[in-house]
Amino acid sequence: MSSVKSVTIVGAGIAGLTTALALARKGIVSHVLEQAPALAEVGAGLQLSPNASRILADLGLLDALRARWTEPDHILLSSGLSLAPLASVPAGTAAESRWGAPYGVLHRASLQKVLIEAVRAEPLCTLTIDEHIANAEAALSLAPADVLIAADGVWSRLRSAVPGALPARYSGNVAWRFLVPYEAAPSFLDPRTVAAFLGPNAHLVAYPLAETDVFNIVAIHAQPDAPAEGWLRKGDARTRGRLLDAFKGWHPDIRGLLPDAQNPLVWPLFGCPDGAWTDGGKTVLIGDAAHAMTPFAAQGAAMAIEDAALLAERLARATDIGAALDGFEKTRRARVSRVRSRGAFNRFAYHARGPVALARNLVLSLRKPESLAADFDWLYGYRTPE
């Protein structure tokens, strides 16, 4: 029988809410504390690959998600300079057949809403908002528990409770996000496709948000100095100028999207170095608080969801909490490290220029869709270890 009866979770984002639900399925009580006065998820879009959607389906959320998301037919890589297709990975029914779970794209707020509704309907979960938690002691004084889970994001306050945890660092890249209505979108954007356009020192990703009939656009480029931390920074004339410079030489139809973007927001991309996630006792970091990563593999949310499933599994069997948390960290660290490596490779490949870009294009053009899909078996076919 587990020695864990109750858990306090700081942070009501994707990591915290999914963890609360996963713990409830194991019979463990949780109290989620959130500093925001209202639960409104920031950001525009989110890709949920099969490794994440499988876990959400196991939590009973798939029908609610399918009512809100789009399952694209394929993932297309194209040249940002010419718009020429380079490679295609089958998704849609092919994804579910190959990896046993669907590939969906939706607004972050939609996933947040599904999770919040499920947590509020779960008797073993309590959610409290507008609580400013400065440290681990404050969290446990407000909600005493056997385990403290810090799910408070990339700029975590509770990270200081874990000796050896390292602060997030700027990656040298920024991301712009904006929305383009279907009716105003250029013809090269397809509402049944996740599209990535590759170019020197930058790339742009576009996919549909079916609930609002818009395309979510994320444009990422290198920038030596970091903008201020935060998710809701509006670009000024200087930063917009840098955006246009980063996409100089790209196809004019892509450049035409950038100056007229609706409500463009810019944020610095931070990642967490490979520091400690647990304190050897009862505190553990998960999600971006533990291992924030840049979005070059589109796996940030998926890694948080995977964390939730494995942590619940380990805590449900724990007779020694410290040992259970240590085992969780070791298991997840190996997985996260491999995903980080994939993201680093993607950044190199996506932002290649000159002869390297030509070689990349040639290699991709020779790969069949099924062969490319096989490259993702280790990632999308993941199952939570017992």
C-alpha positions as CSV (number, residue, x, y, z in Angstrom):
1,M,0.0,0.0,0.0
2,S,1.3,3.5,-0.9
3,S,2.5,5.8,1.8
4,V,1.3,8.7,-0.2
5,K,-2.3,9.8,0.7
6,S,-2.2,13.4,-0.3
7,V,-0.3,15.7,-2.6
8,T,0.0,19.5,-2.9
9,I,0.6,20.8,-6.5
10,V,1.7,24.3,-7.2
11,G,0.6,25.5,-10.6
12,A,-2.6,24.9,-12.5
13,G,-1.1,24.6,-15.9
14,I,-1.0,21.5,-18.1
15,A,1.5,19.8,-15.9
16,G,-0.3,20.5,-12.6
17,L,-3.8,19.7,-13.7
18,T,-2.9,16.5,-15.6
19,T,-1.0,15.3,-12.5
20,A,-4.0,16.0,-10.2
21,L,-6.2,13.9,-12.5
22,A,-3.6,11.1,-12.8
23,L,-3.3,10.9,-9.1
24,A,-7.0,10.9,-8.6
25,R,-7.2,7.8,-10.8
26,K,-4.9,6.1,-8.4
27,G,-7.0,7.2,-5.4
28,I,-4.6,9.9,-4.2
29,V,-6.0,13.3,-3.0
30,S,-4.5,16.4,-4.4
31,H,-4.8,20.2,-3.8
32,V,-3.8,22.4,-6.7
33,L,-2.7,26.0,-5.8
34,E,-2.6,28.6,-8.6
35,Q,-1.4,32.2,-8.2
36,A,-3.5,33.6,-11.1
37,P,-6.8,35.2,-10.1
38,A,-8.5,33.5,-13.1
39,L,-7.6,30.5,-15.0
40,A,-7.0,31.7,-18.6
41,E,-4.2,29.9,-20.4
42,V,-1.9,32.1,-22.3
43,G,-0.6,31.2,-25.8
44,A,-2.4,30.4,-29.0
45,G,-1.9,26.8,-30.2
46,L,-0.7,23.4,-29.1
47,Q,0.2,20.2,-30.8
48,L,-0.7,17.0,-28.9
49,S,1.2,14.1,-30.4
50,P,0.1,10.5,-29.7
51,N,2.4,10.0,-26.7
52,A,0.5,12.8,-25.0
53,S,-3.0,12.1,-26.4
54,R,-2.8,8.5,-25.3
55,I,-2.4,9.5,-21.7
56,L,-5.2,12.0,-21.9
57,A,-7.4,9.3,-23.4
58,D,-6.5,7.0,-20.5
59,L,-7.8,9.9,-18.2
60,G,-11.1,9.9,-20.0
61,L,-10.6,13.2,-21.8
62,L,-10.4,12.1,-25.5
63,D,-14.0,12.8,-26.4
64,A,-13.9,16.3,-24.9
65,L,-10.7,17.0,-26.8
66,R,-12.0,15.6,-30.1
67,A,-14.9,18.0,-29.9
68,R,-12.4,20.9,-29.9
69,W,-9.4,19.9,-31.9
70,T,-8.3,19.1,-35.5
71,E,-6.6,15.9,-36.4
72,P,-4.4,16.9,-39.4
73,D,-4.0,14.6,-42.3
74,H,-0.2,15.1,-42.4
75,I,2.7,17.1,-41.2
76,L,4.4,18.9,-44.1
77,L,8.0,20.3,-44.2
78,S,8.5,22.9,-46.9
79,S,11.1,25.4,-48.0
80,G,10.5,28.9,-46.6
81,L,12.3,30.4,-49.6
82,S,10.4,28.7,-52.4
83,L,7.4,27.0,-50.7
84,A,8.4,23.8,-52.3
85,P,7.4,20.7,-50.3
86,L,10.4,18.8,-48.8
87,A,8.8,15.9,-46.9
88,S,5.6,14.7,-45.4
89,V,4.8,12.6,-42.3
90,P,1.3,10.9,-42.3
91,A,-1.0,11.9,-39.5
92,G,-4.8,11.6,-39.2
93,T,-5.9,8.0,-39.3
94,A,-2.4,6.9,-40.1
95,A,-1.1,8.3,-36.8
96,E,-3.7,6.5,-34.8
97,S,-3.1,3.3,-36.6
98,R,0.6,3.4,-36.3
99,W,1.0,4.9,-32.8
100,G,-2.3,3.8,-31.2
101,A,-3.5,7.3,-30.4
102,P,-4.4,10.4,-32.4
103,Y,-2.4,13.5,-33.3
104,G,-4.4,16.7,-32.5
105,V,-3.9,20.5,-32.7
106,L,-6.0,22.9,-30.7
107,H,-5.9,26.2,-28.7
108,R,-4.1,25.9,-25.4
109,A,-7.1,27.4,-23.7
110,S,-9.2,24.5,-25.0
111,L,-7.0,21.9,-23.4
112,Q,-6.8,24.1,-20.2
113,K,-10.6,24.2,-20.1
114,V,-11.0,20.4,-20.5
115,L,-8.5,19.8,-17.7
116,I,-10.1,22.4,-15.4
117,E,-13.5,20.9,-15.9
118,A,-12.3,17.4,-15.2
119,V,-10.4,18.5,-12.1
120,R,-13.4,20.4,-10.7
121,A,-15.6,17.4,-11.3
122,E,-13.2,15.0,-9.5
123,P,-13.9,14.6,-5.8
124,L,-10.3,13.8,-4.9
125,C,-9.1,17.1,-6.4
126,T,-9.3,20.6,-4.9
127,L,-8.3,23.7,-7.0
128,T,-7.6,27.0,-5.3
129,I,-6.8,30.1,-7.4
130,D,-5.3,33.6,-6.5
131,E,-2.8,32.1,-4.1
132,H,0.7,33.6,-4.3
133,I,3.0,30.9,-3.2
134,A,6.5,32.2,-2.6
135,N,8.2,29.0,-1.5
136,A,7.7,25.4,-0.5
137,E,7.0,26.2,3.1
138,A,4.2,28.5,2.2
139,A,2.6,25.9,-0.1
140,L,2.7,23.2,2.6
141,S,1.4,25.5,5.3
142,L,-1.6,26.3,3.2
143,A,-2.2,22.7,2.0
144,P,-0.3,20.1,4.1
145,A,0.5,16.9,2.2
146,D,2.9,14.0,1.9
147,V,4.4,15.2,-1.3
148,L,4.9,18.7,-2.8
149,I,4.9,18.9,-6.6
150,A,6.2,22.1,-8.2
151,A,4.5,22.5,-11.6
152,D,4.9,26.3,-11.7
153,G,6.5,26.6,-15.0
154,V,9.8,27.8,-16.6
155,W,10.2,30.7,-14.1
156,S,9.4,28.5,-11.1
157,R,9.6,30.0,-7.7
158,L,9.6,26.6,-6.0
159,R,12.7,25.5,-7.9
160,S,14.8,27.0,-5.1
161,A,13.4,24.3,-2.8
162,V,15.5,21.7,-4.7
163,P,19.2,21.8,-4.1
164,G,21.0,21.5,-7.4
165,A,18.1,22.7,-9.5
166,L,19.3,25.2,-12.1
167,P,17.5,28.4,-13.2
168,A,16.1,28.7,-16.7
169,R,18.4,30.2,-19.4
170,Y,17.7,32.1,-22.5
171,S,18.2,30.0,-25.6
172,G,19.2,32.7,-28.1
173,N,15.9,32.4,-29.9
174,V,12.6,34.2,-29.8
175,A,9.1,33.1,-30.9
176,W,6.4,35.3,-32.4
177,R,2.8,34.0,-32.3
178,F,-0.2,35.4,-34.2
179,L,-3.4,34.3,-35.7
180,V,-4.6,34.4,-39.4
181,P,-8.3,33.8,-40.1
182,Y,-9.0,31.1,-42.6
183,E,-10.6,33.5,-45.0
184,A,-7.6,35.8,-45.0
185,A,-5.0,33.0,-45.2
186,P,-2.8,32.5,-48.3
187,S,-3.5,29.4,-50.3
188,F,-0.3,27.6,-49.2
189,L,-1.9,27.2,-45.7
190,D,-4.2,24.2,-45.5
191,P,-6.7,23.6,-42.6
192,R,-5.9,19.9,-42.7
193,T,-2.2,20.2,-42.4
194,V,0.5,21.1,-39.8
195,A,3.1,22.9,-41.9
196,A,6.7,23.9,-41.0
197,F,8.6,26.2,-43.3
198,L,12.4,26.0,-43.0
199,G,14.9,28.7,-43.7
200,P,18.3,30.2,-42.7
201,N,18.3,30.9,-39.0
202,A,14.5,30.8,-38.7
203,H,11.5,28.7,-39.3
204,L,7.7,29.2,-39.2
205,V,5.0,26.7,-38.2
206,A,1.3,27.0,-39.1
207,Y,-1.6,24.8,-38.1
208,P,-5.4,25.2,-37.8
209,L,-7.4,26.0,-34.7
210,A,-10.8,24.7,-35.7
211,E,-12.8,26.2,-32.9
212,T,-12.1,29.7,-34.1
213,D,-11.4,29.1,-37.8
214,V,-7.9,30.6,-37.6
215,F,-4.4,29.4,-38.3
216,N,-2.0,29.5,-35.4
217,I,1.4,30.9,-36.7
218,V,4.6,30.6,-34.7
219,A,7.7,32.2,-36.2
220,I,11.0,31.5,-34.5
221,H,14.3,33.2,-35.2
222,A,17.7,33.7,-33.6
223,Q,18.1,36.8,-31.4
224,P,21.2,37.3,-29.3
225,D,19.6,39.5,-26.6
226,A,16.5,38.3,-24.8
227,P,13.3,40.3,-24.5
228,A,11.8,40.6,-21.0
229,E,10.5,37.4,-19.5
230,G,6.8,36.7,-20.0
231,W,4.2,35.3,-22.4
232,L,2.2,38.4,-23.3
233,R,4.8,40.8,-24.7
234,K,3.6,42.9,-27.7
235,G,6.3,43.5,-30.2
236,D,7.4,47.1,-30.7
237,A,8.8,48.7,-33.8
238,R,12.3,47.5,-33.0
239,T,11.4,43.9,-32.4
240,R,9.1,43.8,-35.4
241,G,12.0,45.1,-37.5
242,R,14.1,42.2,-36.2
243,L,11.3,39.8,-37.2
244,L,11.2,41.1,-40.8
245,D,15.0,41.0,-41.0
246,A,15.1,37.4,-39.8
247,F,12.8,36.4,-42.7
248,K,14.5,38.5,-45.3
249,G,14.9,36.5,-48.5
250,W,12.0,34.2,-47.7
251,H,9.1,33.7,-50.1
252,P,7.1,37.0,-50.4
253,D,3.8,35.2,-49.5
254,I,5.3,34.2,-46.1
255,R,6.8,37.7,-45.6
256,G,3.4,39.1,-46.4
257,L,2.0,37.4,-43.3
258,L,4.3,39.1,-40.9
259,P,3.6,42.9,-41.0
260,D,-0.1,42.6,-40.9
261,A,-0.4,39.9,-38.2
262,Q,-3.2,40.2,-35.8
263,N,-2.1,40.9,-32.2
264,P,1.4,39.5,-32.6
265,L,3.1,38.6,-29.4
266,V,6.8,37.8,-28.8
267,W,8.4,35.8,-26.1
268,P,11.9,34.6,-25.4
269,L,12.5,30.9,-25.5
270,F,14.1,29.6,-22.3
271,G,15.3,26.1,-21.4
272,C,16.3,24.6,-18.1
273,P,19.8,23.1,-17.8
274,D,20.2,19.6,-16.6
275,G,19.9,20.2,-12.8
276,A,18.2,18.3,-10.0
277,W,14.4,17.7,-10.0
278,T,14.0,16.4,-6.4
279,D,15.2,17.3,-3.0
280,G,15.8,13.8,-1.7
281,G,12.7,14.1,0.4
282,K,9.1,15.1,-0.5
283,T,9.5,17.8,-3.2
284,V,9.7,17.2,-6.9
285,L,9.8,19.5,-10.0
286,I,7.8,18.5,-13.1
287,G,7.1,20.0,-16.5
288,D,8.8,23.2,-17.4
289,A,9.8,23.8,-13.8
290,A,12.1,20.7,-14.2
291,H,13.0,20.6,-17.8
292,A,11.7,23.5,-19.9
293,M,12.8,23.0,-23.5
294,T,12.6,25.0,-26.6
295,P,9.8,24.1,-29.0
296,F,11.9,22.6,-31.9
297,A,10.4,19.1,-31.2
298,A,6.9,20.4,-30.3
299,Q,7.1,18.3,-27.1
300,G,7.0,20.7,-24.2
301,A,3.3,20.0,-23.2
302,A,3.7,16.3,-24.1
303,M,6.7,16.0,-21.7
304,A,4.6,17.5,-18.9
305,I,1.8,15.1,-19.6
306,E,4.2,12.2,-19.6
307,D,5.6,13.4,-16.3
308,A,2.1,13.4,-14.8
309,A,1.4,9.8,-15.8
310,L,4.7,8.4,-14.5
311,L,4.7,10.4,-11.3
312,A,1.2,9.2,-10.4
313,E,2.2,5.6,-11.2
314,R,5.3,5.8,-8.9
315,L,3.5,7.6,-6.0
316,A,0.7,5.1,-6.1
317,R,3.2,2.3,-5.3
318,A,5.5,4.3,-3.1
319,T,6.5,2.9,0.3
320,D,9.5,5.2,0.4
321,I,8.6,8.7,-1.0
322,G,12.2,9.8,-1.5
323,A,13.1,6.6,-3.4
324,A,10.0,6.9,-5.5
325,L,10.8,10.5,-6.5
326,D,14.4,9.6,-7.2
327,G,13.3,6.7,-9.4
328,F,10.8,9.0,-11.2
329,E,13.6,11.5,-11.9
330,K,16.0,9.0,-13.2
331,T,13.5,7.4,-15.6
332,R,12.1,10.7,-16.9
333,R,15.6,12.3,-17.2
334,A,16.6,9.7,-19.8
335,R,13.5,10.2,-21.8
336,V,13.6,14.0,-21.6
337,S,17.3,14.0,-22.6
338,R,16.5,12.1,-25.8
339,V,13.7,14.5,-26.7
340,R,16.0,17.5,-26.1
341,S,18.6,15.9,-28.4
342,R,15.9,15.6,-31.1
343,G,14.9,19.3,-30.6
344,A,18.6,20.3,-30.9
345,F,18.9,18.3,-34.2
346,N,15.7,19.9,-35.5
347,R,17.0,23.4,-34.7
348,F,20.1,22.6,-36.7
349,A,18.2,21.2,-39.6
350,Y,15.4,23.7,-39.7
351,H,17.7,26.7,-39.5
352,A,20.4,25.4,-41.8
353,R,21.7,27.6,-44.6
354,G,23.9,27.3,-47.7
355,P,25.3,23.8,-48.6
356,V,23.9,22.3,-45.4
357,A,20.4,23.4,-46.3
358,L,20.8,22.0,-49.8
359,A,21.9,18.6,-48.4
360,R,19.0,18.6,-45.9
361,N,16.5,19.2,-48.8
362,L,18.0,16.4,-50.8
363,V,17.9,13.9,-48.0
364,L,14.3,14.8,-47.1
365,S,13.2,14.5,-50.7
366,L,14.5,11.0,-50.9
367,R,12.6,9.8,-47.8
368,K,9.2,8.2,-48.2
369,P,6.4,9.3,-45.8
370,E,6.3,5.9,-44.1
371,S,10.0,6.0,-43.6
372,L,9.8,9.4,-42.0
373,A,7.0,8.2,-39.7
374,A,9.1,5.4,-38.5
375,D,11.6,7.9,-37.2
376,F,9.0,9.0,-34.7
377,D,8.1,5.5,-33.3
378,W,10.3,6.0,-30.2
379,L,8.7,9.4,-29.5
380,Y,5.0,9.0,-30.4
381,G,4.8,5.3,-29.5
382,Y,5.8,5.9,-25.9
383,R,3.9,4.1,-23.1
384,T,4.2,5.0,-19.4
385,P,6.6,2.5,-17.8
386,E,5.2,0.5,-14.9
